[in-house]
Structure formats: structure tokens, C-alpha cells
Amino acid sequence: MAKVLIIGAGGVGGVVTHKCAQARDVFDEVVLASRTLSRCEKIQREVEELQGKKVRIAQVDADDVAQTVRLLREHRPDIVINVALPYQDLSIMDACLEAGVDYLDTANYEPPDVAKFEYRWQWAYQERFAKARRMALLGSGFDPGVTNVYCAYAQKHLFDTIEYIDIVDCNGGSHGKAFATNFNTEINIREITARGRYWEEGVWKETDPLSVAKMFDYPGVGERKSFLLYHEELESLAKNIKGLKRIRFWMTFGEAYLQHLRVLENVGMTRIDPVSYDGHQVVPIKFLKTLLPDPASLAAGYTGKTSIGCLVEGVKDGQRRKVLIYNICDHAETYREVRAQAVSYTTGVPAVTGAVMMVTGKWKGHGVFNMEELDPDPFLEDVARRGLPWHVEERPLP
Ligand code: NDP
């Protein structure tokens, strides 16, 4: 049996704590630590009520490596699941190395003062983790995460050569608020307002933010307008899927959402640099975060479904084919199970499956790994059992 320590008591952290508590065959002890203890207490109460398990809680500022090392030495977990913010990735990796603990996260590092995420910083830990004989698993959420594993599955079972991948992400749900983000506001808006980027024939190509759109038919939701975005799994998949000619990422947004975003951008509310207000330094996007609904609070009353998958095209046994590998997740069902909306759920469940793969030795290695570098079969079997079944659908060729 294993002991898990979760860092970050937000929307995703809540799901991870519930699902680790449910996984009684793997984890006998669950600890949840975060910056604000009251958020841990709330999740602790819910988990006890719904899962009948008492989890331990602790306060930690994960930006502080020494504090995090003390926490790890006190609790001695087998693995840390980092579902705080991408800003904490490197300090938590440093703490794991110092305390000798395996590491997992769901989003790659980005520096707070530059809206730029890439794997370079975390890949640089390869040698240190290998030398310490520890494993770090990067991006074990849905996208990145399950989408990487779908690509690995396609490469292993469905294709001899994969040429084109389009990752398609639709939230067809409704939370009834005028404007809200489904995960951390700051990280979400930084991602969406960045320039679009995709990889073709070995070269990265850029587009203006949200300037390229296309209709996709999402199972369980229907046709939706989807916008080309840069997303972190493109970087590792372009490197790890052999023979690839092009990879892109698409996400749906409603007209009302885009209109709010445009206004907020135009008036400067999405700026990430400090401005002086009334003698104080204020970062507009952080202030905006305090005004908008907390993503975890959207869960009650959320209706509809998410539908996320990978459209993969290539050649199998000399024949061209195109398939969609996907999952559909229902907001109301996830609320009933763990009091969370489907965006938190589809991120938290794969984080738990990734941790299960590591502590049971189904995935093992020393160093830093992206999801598609490991065997997709045991992961997909486990993630389906924990709540995210997957399907393969043949699609017409162009
Ligand atoms: P939230 O903002 O709801 O939660 C983040 C939590 O981390 C908060 O409880 C926050 O504490 C805590 N935290 C922030 N800074 C620190 C710190 N220095 N030390 C300790 N705790 C800290 O975010 P979400 O739950 O929506 O998202 C969590 C992560 O999941 C993000 O990294 C996000 O990018 C990632 N994600 C990944 C997806 C995927 O598919 N791969 C999809 C969606 C999200 P406090 O309450 O004090 O602010």
C-alpha cells in the first residue's frame, strides 16, 4: 500500500483527494496540503462524508522549497501529486529530489512574469531525477495527459504511421454564469490569449490569438466552432510520435465568452504586469481572478458534457484511415460523485491513474517522462475503471 501527498486544494485537488480516497486498494494514507488550510478542511469534510475516509491535511507554501521538504520529511509519502499552479512545478520538483520522493503534475512550468509555457525547464531535470533514481511524470491530466496516451495507443495499436493529429477539446456544458473559467482563471486566460501555434513538417507556425477556427463534430455534443490554440502536449508529441507531419490543438468557446474576453483584454484587465493603483502594485489578471467565480464553485448546477479526443490520421497495413479516440464526461454526474464539474474531474482522475501506475510499478523509470513515452494499455484500463471510459470511432477520410 502507498501513501500519497497532494499539493493544491483547488477544483482539481478536490477531485484528486476524493479519487485517492476511493482507491483503497492502492493508497492507505492520503495527505492534502495547500497554501490556504481552510480549503483543505472543506475538502477533508467532503471526502469523509462522501467516501467515508479521513484524509490528513497540512498548510504549505510550495514556492518555498525548504518548507515543502520539511512537509515531505514529516509525512514520508511515496509520491507527490502536484495540482497547485504551474508556477510551483520547479520548486516542488526540487523538494521531491531533496526528500527522495517521486513526482507527478498536470501542467508544465511557466514563469509568473512571462506568459510562456514550455517543457524546457522541466526536461532540464532529466539527469537529476535519473541520478537520484526517482521518477517525474509530467502532464498527467486530460490535455495534456489522456490525450498523449490516446496518441500512444494509436501509435501502438491502430497505425503503422501517424501523419496528422488534431486534439479537439469541447466543453459543451453550461454553468449559468455570465463569464467564468473552468480552471484557474489566471492560467486559463494566459493560455487562451497567447498566440496560436502548431507544428507542421518540423517547423512551428504561429497565428494571431483565436484567429483560426473550424467546425468539429464532437460525440455527445454535436458540431461546435473550435479555435486553434497552442497547448503544451504539442511540444512533446511532436518530438515523440514518429513520422508525424502535423499536429494542432483546437478548443471550443461560445460567442458570449469570447466577447467578455475581448472586452477584458481591451481594457487591460488580462495584463500580467503590475500597475500602480492608489499607492499599491496590482496585477490586473490577479485582481480579475478575485472577482470571477472560483472554478470549484461552478460545480453545483453545471449541466452538459465535455467531449475531448484525438483525431488521428495515417496508414495501417497499407490503407489510409482516420480515427477519433475520445471521452465524454457529464458535469452533473461528476458533481454527484465528487462535488466537482467535469473539467476538474477529467483532470483529477488521470492524475490519480498516473500516480497508481507509478506506485504499483506498472509505469517505472528513473528520470523525467511525458505520458506518451510509457505503455498506454494499463493506463487506459485504469482510467476507464476510475471514471473516464474511452472510445474509438472510425471517421471519413478527407
Ligand atoms: P485552482 O486555482 O482551483 O487551485 C489551485 C490550488 O493551488 C489552490 O488551492 C491554491 O491555493 C493552491 N496553490 C497556489 N499556489 C500555491 C502555493 N504556492 N503553495 C501551495 N498551494 C498553492 O486551480 P485548478 O484546481 O483549477 O487547477 C490546478 C492545476 O491543474 C493547474 O496547474 C492547472 O493548470 C491544471 N490543469 C490541468 C489540466 C489538464 O488537463 N492537464 C486541465 C485543467 C487544469 P489558494 O487557495 O491559497 O489560492
Boltz pocket constraint, residues with backbone or C-beta under 6 A from the ligand:
constraints:
  - pocket:
      binder: B
      contacts: [[A, 7], [A, 8], [A, 9], [A, 10], [A, 11], [A, 12], [A, 13], [A, 33], [A, 34], [A, 35], [A, 36], [A, 39], [A, 60], [A, 61], [A, 62], [A, 63], [A, 82], [A, 83], [A, 84], [A, 85], [A, 86], [A, 88], [A, 106], [A, 107], [A, 139], [A, 140], [A, 141], [A, 142], [A, 143], [A, 144], [A, 145], [A, 182], [A, 183], [A, 184], [A, 185], [A, 187], [A, 295], [A, 296], [A, 343], [A, 346], [A, 347]]
      max_distance: 6.0
